[in-house]
């Protein structure tokens, strides 16, 4: 058997287009999911026991069920009761809700790492609850959170490949189609693995650069 990677080069633009869709879905899901994650972390540690129990239950259920099952429930399960979502919207919703559960624990741990003395100093300065969270808890806590958030972003990007099972034309789905056309599995998925690796490496490097700029102080 011979291996020739040149046969796959004509498909490279198609791969890059699908890669961009994977990146776009990942970034959108990460941005919205991280915002929900902050709210979930505050709800879990907040004064209301009912809200805390609901937030904790949501986090545990999402974190302890496979993303594939969650996507099936959204795409096929909701369709069974008349709520028909496109593969793109199903992937966006599924990845967002999944990411929210994971980032909520990242934020909770990061906020909890802020020294109690800083919180007490903020209270002594008569800061409002919002000011205390924004200036004393969120900003200092964010410095220790960014590496974990970067890992979560990379994991979410790699998990976006699961959306191929609901027919979203992201990178893995396109790789499968190209493989069916060419029957060159090794070559096709070597290109695909390279694109996934390169994108993940760029995300990690970008995160380190952002961290250096944001936290020069």
Sine and cosine of phi, psi and omega as CSV:
sin_phi,cos_phi,sin_psi,cos_psi,sin_omega,cos_omega
0.00,0.00,0.72,-0.69,0.01,-1.00
-0.97,-0.25,0.46,-0.89,0.02,-1.00
-0.88,-0.47,0.78,-0.63,-0.01,-1.00
-0.61,-0.80,0.95,-0.31,-0.08,-1.00
-0.98,0.21,-0.26,0.97,0.00,-1.00
-0.90,0.44,-0.46,0.89,0.01,-1.00
-0.89,0.45,-0.37,0.93,-0.08,-1.00
-1.00,-0.03,-0.27,0.96,-0.05,-1.00
-0.83,0.56,-0.65,0.76,0.02,-1.00
-0.88,0.48,-0.35,0.94,-0.01,-1.00
-1.00,0.00,-0.06,1.00,-0.08,-1.00
-0.86,0.50,-0.68,0.73,0.06,-1.00
-0.85,0.53,-0.62,0.78,0.04,-1.00
-0.90,0.43,-0.65,0.76,0.05,-1.00
-0.89,0.46,-0.69,0.73,-0.02,-1.00
-0.91,0.40,-0.60,0.80,0.06,-1.00
-0.90,0.44,-0.68,0.74,0.03,-1.00
-0.93,0.37,-0.59,0.81,0.05,-1.00
-0.88,0.47,-0.67,0.74,0.03,-1.00
-0.88,0.48,-0.63,0.77,0.04,-1.00
-0.89,0.45,-0.67,0.74,0.04,-1.00
-0.87,0.49,-0.68,0.73,0.00,-1.00
-0.91,0.41,-0.69,0.72,-0.02,-1.00
-0.88,0.47,-0.72,0.69,0.02,-1.00
-0.88,0.47,-0.65,0.76,0.00,-1.00
-0.90,0.44,-0.74,0.67,-0.05,-1.00
-0.91,0.42,-0.67,0.74,0.01,-1.00
-0.90,0.44,-0.71,0.71,0.00,-1.00
-0.91,0.41,-0.61,0.79,-0.01,-1.00
-0.93,0.37,-0.68,0.73,-0.03,-1.00
-0.90,0.45,-0.78,0.62,-0.02,-1.00
-0.93,0.36,-0.67,0.74,-0.01,-1.00
-0.90,0.44,-0.58,0.81,0.02,-1.00
-0.93,0.37,-0.62,0.78,0.09,-1.00
-0.87,0.49,-0.70,0.72,0.07,-1.00
-0.91,0.42,-0.54,0.84,0.01,-1.00
-0.90,0.45,-0.64,0.77,0.06,-1.00
-0.88,0.48,-0.72,0.70,0.00,-1.00
-0.89,0.45,-0.65,0.76,0.02,-1.00
-0.91,0.41,-0.63,0.77,0.01,-1.00
-0.91,0.41,-0.64,0.77,0.04,-1.00
-0.93,0.38,-0.62,0.79,0.02,-1.00
-0.91,0.41,-0.64,0.77,-0.03,-1.00
-0.92,0.40,-0.58,0.81,-0.04,-1.00
-0.98,-0.19,0.10,1.00,-0.05,-1.00
-0.97,0.23,0.05,-1.00,-0.07,-1.00
-0.96,0.27,-0.40,0.92,-0.05,-1.00
-0.99,0.16,0.88,-0.47,-0.03,-1.00
-0.93,0.38,-0.61,0.79,-0.01,-1.00
-0.89,0.45,-0.74,0.67,0.01,-1.00
-0.89,0.46,-0.64,0.77,0.00,-1.00
-0.89,0.45,-0.67,0.74,0.00,-1.00
-0.91,0.41,-0.67,0.75,0.01,-1.00
-0.90,0.44,-0.71,0.70,0.00,-1.00
-0.90,0.44,-0.68,0.74,0.00,-1.00
-0.90,0.43,-0.65,0.76,0.01,-1.00
-0.90,0.44,-0.68,0.73,0.02,-1.00
-0.87,0.49,-0.73,0.68,-0.03,-1.00
-0.87,0.48,-0.70,0.71,-0.04,-1.00
-0.92,0.40,-0.66,0.75,-0.01,-1.00
-0.90,0.43,-0.73,0.68,-0.05,-1.00
-0.93,0.38,-0.66,0.75,-0.05,-1.00
-0.95,0.30,-0.30,0.95,-0.06,-1.00
-0.91,-0.41,0.35,0.94,0.14,-0.99
-0.77,-0.64,0.56,-0.83,-0.05,-1.00
-0.92,0.40,0.58,-0.81,0.06,-1.00
-0.86,0.51,-0.59,0.81,0.01,-1.00
-0.86,0.51,-0.68,0.73,0.02,-1.00
-0.90,0.43,-0.65,0.76,0.02,-1.00
-0.89,0.46,-0.66,0.75,0.03,-1.00
-0.92,0.40,-0.62,0.78,0.05,-1.00
-0.89,0.46,-0.66,0.75,0.01,-1.00
-0.89,0.45,-0.64,0.77,-0.03,-1.00
-0.96,0.28,-0.72,0.69,-0.12,-0.99
-0.98,0.18,-0.77,0.64,-0.05,-1.00
-1.00,-0.03,-0.64,0.76,-0.05,-1.00
-0.91,0.42,-0.75,0.66,0.02,-1.00
-0.92,0.40,-0.54,0.84,0.05,-1.00
-0.89,0.46,-0.51,0.86,0.00,-1.00
-0.92,0.39,-0.47,0.88,0.00,-1.00
-0.97,-0.23,0.27,0.96,0.12,-0.99
0.99,-0.11,0.03,1.00,0.03,-1.00
-0.99,-0.17,0.99,-0.12,-0.09,-1.00
-0.99,-0.13,0.92,-0.40,0.01,-1.00
-0.93,-0.36,0.55,-0.84,0.06,-1.00
-0.94,0.34,0.34,-0.94,0.06,-1.00
-0.83,0.56,-0.61,0.79,-0.01,-1.00
-0.90,0.44,-0.75,0.66,-0.02,-1.00
-0.92,0.39,-0.59,0.81,0.05,-1.00
-0.89,0.46,-0.68,0.73,0.03,-1.00
-0.91,0.42,-0.69,0.73,0.00,-1.00
-0.87,0.49,-0.73,0.69,-0.01,-1.00
-0.91,0.40,-0.72,0.70,-0.03,-1.00
-0.89,0.45,-0.73,0.68,-0.01,-1.00
-0.92,0.38,-0.58,0.81,0.02,-1.00
-0.91,0.43,-0.76,0.65,-0.02,-1.00
-0.91,0.42,-0.61,0.80,0.04,-1.00
-0.92,0.40,-0.70,0.71,-0.02,-1.00
-0.90,0.43,-0.59,0.81,-0.02,-1.00
-0.86,0.51,-0.65,0.76,-0.02,-1.00
-0.91,0.41,-0.66,0.75,-0.03,-1.00
-0.96,0.28,-0.69,0.72,-0.02,-1.00
-0.94,0.35,-0.45,0.89,0.03,-1.00
-0.87,0.49,-0.63,0.77,0.03,-1.00
-0.95,0.31,-0.55,0.84,0.06,-1.00
-0.91,0.42,-0.73,0.69,0.02,-1.00
-0.90,0.43,-0.67,0.74,-0.02,-1.00
-0.87,0.50,-0.72,0.70,0.00,-1.00
-0.91,0.41,-0.63,0.77,0.00,-1.00
-0.91,0.40,-0.68,0.73,0.01,-1.00
-0.92,0.38,-0.59,0.81,-0.01,-1.00
-0.93,0.36,-0.36,0.93,-0.02,-1.00
-0.98,0.20,-0.22,0.98,0.03,-1.00
-0.92,0.39,0.79,-0.61,-0.05,-1.00
-0.83,0.56,0.62,-0.78,0.00,-1.00
-0.87,0.49,-0.54,0.84,-0.01,-1.00
-0.86,0.51,-0.59,0.81,0.04,-1.00
-0.91,0.41,-0.65,0.76,0.02,-1.00
-0.90,0.45,-0.68,0.73,0.01,-1.00
-0.90,0.43,-0.61,0.79,0.04,-1.00
-0.90,0.43,-0.65,0.76,0.04,-1.00
-0.90,0.44,-0.64,0.77,0.04,-1.00
-0.91,0.41,-0.61,0.79,0.00,-1.00
-0.91,0.42,-0.45,0.89,0.04,-1.00
-1.00,0.09,0.11,0.99,0.05,-1.00
0.89,0.45,0.57,0.82,0.08,-1.00
-0.95,0.32,0.57,-0.82,0.07,-1.00
-0.94,0.35,0.20,-0.98,-0.01,-1.00
-0.88,0.48,-0.62,0.79,0.03,-1.00
-0.92,0.39,-0.72,0.69,0.01,-1.00
-0.89,0.45,-0.62,0.78,0.01,-1.00
-0.89,0.45,-0.68,0.73,0.00,-1.00
-0.93,0.37,-0.71,0.71,-0.09,-1.00
-0.93,0.37,-0.74,0.67,-0.15,-0.99
-1.00,-0.05,-0.49,0.87,-0.12,-0.99
-0.97,-0.22,-0.55,0.83,-0.08,-1.00
-0.97,-0.22,-0.79,0.61,-0.15,-0.99
-0.92,0.39,-0.80,0.60,-0.09,-1.00
-0.90,0.43,-0.77,0.64,0.05,-1.00
-0.90,0.44,-0.61,0.79,-0.01,-1.00
-0.93,0.38,-0.49,0.87,-0.05,-1.00
-0.90,0.44,-0.50,0.86,-0.03,-1.00
-0.88,0.48,-0.67,0.75,0.01,-1.00
-0.99,0.15,-0.24,0.97,-0.05,-1.00
-1.00,0.08,-0.53,0.85,-0.15,-0.99
-0.82,0.58,-0.71,0.71,0.03,-1.00
-0.86,0.51,-0.65,0.76,0.03,-1.00
-0.93,0.36,-0.61,0.79,0.05,-1.00
-0.91,0.42,-0.60,0.80,0.04,-1.00
-0.89,0.45,-0.70,0.71,0.05,-1.00
-0.86,0.51,-0.67,0.74,0.00,-1.00
-0.91,0.41,-0.61,0.79,0.03,-1.00
-0.90,0.44,-0.68,0.73,0.02,-1.00
-0.91,0.42,-0.68,0.73,0.04,-1.00
-0.88,0.48,-0.67,0.74,0.01,-1.00
-0.90,0.44,-0.64,0.77,0.04,-1.00
-0.88,0.47,-0.70,0.71,0.02,-1.00
-0.93,0.37,-0.60,0.80,0.03,-1.00
-0.93,0.37,-0.35,0.94,0.00,-1.00
-0.87,0.49,-0.33,0.94,0.04,-1.00
-0.89,0.45,-0.40,0.92,0.02,-1.00
-0.89,0.45,-0.42,0.91,-0.01,-1.00
-0.90,0.44,-0.19,0.98,0.05,-1.00
-0.89,0.46,-0.43,0.90,-0.04,-1.00
-0.96,0.28,-0.29,0.96,0.06,-1.00
-0.95,-0.30,0.38,0.92,0.15,-0.99
0.95,0.31,0.35,0.94,0.12,-0.99
-0.98,0.21,0.74,-0.67,-0.12,-0.99
-0.99,0.15,0.84,0.55,0.09,-1.00
-1.00,0.04,-0.17,-0.99,-0.20,-0.98
-0.88,0.48,-0.73,0.69,-0.04,-1.00
-0.89,0.45,-0.65,0.76,0.03,-1.00
-0.88,0.47,-0.66,0.75,0.02,-1.00
-0.92,0.39,-0.63,0.78,0.05,-1.00
-0.87,0.49,-0.66,0.75,0.03,-1.00
-0.89,0.45,-0.64,0.77,0.02,-1.00
-0.91,0.41,-0.69,0.73,0.02,-1.00
-0.90,0.44,-0.64,0.77,0.03,-1.00
-0.88,0.47,-0.61,0.79,0.03,-1.00
-0.92,0.40,-0.56,0.83,-0.01,-1.00
-0.97,0.24,-0.61,0.79,-0.15,-0.99
-0.97,-0.24,-0.39,0.92,-0.07,-1.00
0.85,0.52,0.52,0.85,0.06,-1.00
-0.89,-0.45,0.97,0.24,-0.11,-0.99
-0.88,0.47,-0.73,0.68,-0.04,-1.00
-0.86,0.51,-0.74,0.67,-0.04,-1.00
-0.91,0.41,-0.71,0.70,-0.06,-1.00
-0.88,0.48,-0.77,0.64,-0.09,-1.00
-0.99,0.17,-0.27,0.96,0.18,-0.98
-0.93,0.37,-0.70,0.71,0.10,-0.99
-0.85,0.52,-0.72,0.69,-0.03,-1.00
-0.88,0.47,-0.70,0.71,0.02,-1.00
-0.89,0.46,-0.62,0.79,0.04,-1.00
-0.89,0.45,-0.65,0.76,0.02,-1.00
-0.92,0.40,-0.66,0.75,0.05,-1.00
-0.89,0.45,-0.70,0.71,-0.02,-1.00
-0.90,0.43,-0.71,0.71,-0.03,-1.00
-0.89,0.46,-0.68,0.73,0.01,-1.00
-0.90,0.43,-0.68,0.73,0.02,-1.00
-0.89,0.45,-0.64,0.76,0.03,-1.00
-0.90,0.43,-0.64,0.77,0.03,-1.00
-0.92,0.40,-0.61,0.79,0.06,-1.00
-0.88,0.47,-0.72,0.69,-0.01,-1.00
-0.89,0.45,-0.69,0.72,0.00,-1.00
-0.92,0.40,-0.66,0.75,0.04,-1.00
-0.88,0.48,-0.64,0.77,0.02,-1.00
-0.90,0.45,-0.67,0.74,0.02,-1.00
-0.90,0.44,-0.63,0.78,0.02,-1.00
-0.92,0.40,-0.70,0.72,0.03,-1.00
-0.88,0.47,-0.66,0.75,-0.01,-1.00
-0.89,0.46,-0.65,0.76,0.02,-1.00
-0.90,0.43,-0.63,0.77,-0.01,-1.00
-0.95,0.30,-0.69,0.72,-0.09,-1.00
-0.94,0.34,-0.56,0.83,-0.15,-0.99
-0.89,-0.46,0.68,0.73,0.07,-1.00
-0.89,0.46,-0.50,0.87,0.02,-1.00
-0.91,0.40,0.00,0.00,0.00,0.00
